[in-house]
Amino acid sequence: MQANNCSFSREKITLIGNLPSAKQVDSQKGIDADSNELVQTQSFSYNNGDKVVVEQKFCDMYNLTVSYSLNVLSKSNFQDALDRIDYIVKSVHQDYELKAPLKLVVDMLMNQNRFSINMPFDIAIPGHAARSKDFVEQNIAFNNVGETGGQINFYVGLGGE
């Protein structure tokens, strides 16, 4: 399965292997009908009840979306989730690296913007926070879910303009 005329081929995509304290519950691959991008999606469940979905889309650009569902929201669980997302981002082996751990980058952005885990936020991460040969677009979003949970969405796009 290969979309035509793509600068990112399936050979450049690394599937996530084992994640500490988690088990893979699903893995799917296909082609997005709207964009003709190749898509690889993996879902994992952590021992503490948290869940994460990792979606890699690629053709002219590489797009990584990590959607992390916190079973129980607390400051410490939020920080742990950011560490896990950071681990996942490093596991895809693309030409992308944050210059500092994700939890430090997010903490700085939250402080600058007076955000907290008690309110939703969606903010771009500055390009200078990462290293890559490609153009980088990145953001982090957070929403409270139900009475006790939360959802963190991390996105990075490489290539394009």
Secondary structure, 3 states (H helix, E strand, C coil): CCCCCCCCCHHHCCCCCCCCCEEEEEEEEEECCCCCCEEEEEEEEECCCCEEEEEEEECCEEEEEEEEEECCCCHHHHHHHHHHHHHHHHHCCCCCEECCCHHHHHHHHHHHHCCCCCCCEEEECCHHHEECCCCEEEEEEEEEECCCEEEEEEEEEEECC
